[in-house]
Amino acid sequence: MKKCSLKPMPMIAENLKNVQNRINTVDTKNKVTLIAVSKTKPAADLQQAIDAGQRHFGENYLQEALEKIDILKGQNLIWHFIGPIQSNKTKQITQNFSWVHSVDRIKIAQRLNDQRPENLEKLNVLLQINIDNEPTKSGVLIDEIDEIILHFENFQNISLRGFMCIPNPNNSAQSFAKMAKIMQKHPNLDTLSMGMSHDLELAIENGATFVRIGTDIFGKRA
């Protein structure tokens, strides 16, 4: 008699399940959405994640992202742009993404607003906060946040939903706690994007609603 053998679960599907289990173990009142950060990974890897139920994907590099968006179109995916934004890239970003996490100056917000196609819903944007005031990182400084938020009242085609941060890995706990306090000051905003493979639990404990996971889903990058 032939023995029945279960087909092994593809690595990416298994990784997704493990990450989701980690998210589910954290006690939080927030709904937490997993963004699979797929920069430098081929469309075939993303398709494995899609087949396992993943719908939110984060990309850092526009041209690479556009190729994958085209290959994977028609699968009801939600694309997040999470990389640095150059002024000459804003039009294509507005045409192809539902979320932008890395708005760090009003000039970029203005361009995103002006170039968002009329047939699309408002573009959801997050202000990238330089939470540790690091000179090597982009982002809005803490004492600039309130002034910048005022400008969004004039934008009709983008919606400010909240904040994103990339903390110094040496003091993630302190950085996340500071972001939690910033969110408390802005109760009309509902989205906090922070936490990666090594610190997602800590981020969720401090109010993250998006966690951006790459390595623990797709493996290390070359």
Buried (B, 14 or more C-beta within 10 A) or exposed (E): EEEEEEEEEBEBBEBBEEBBEBBEEBEBEBEBBBBBBBBBBEBEBBBBBBEBEBBBBBBBBBEBBBEBBEEBEEEEBBBBBBBEBEEEBBBBBBBBBBBBBBBBBBEBBBBBBBBBEEEEEBBBBBBBBBBBEEEEBBBBEBEBBEEBBEEBEEBEBBEBBBBBBBBEEEEBEEBBBBBBEBBEEBEEBEBBBBBBBEBBBBBBBBBBBBBBBBEBBBEEEE
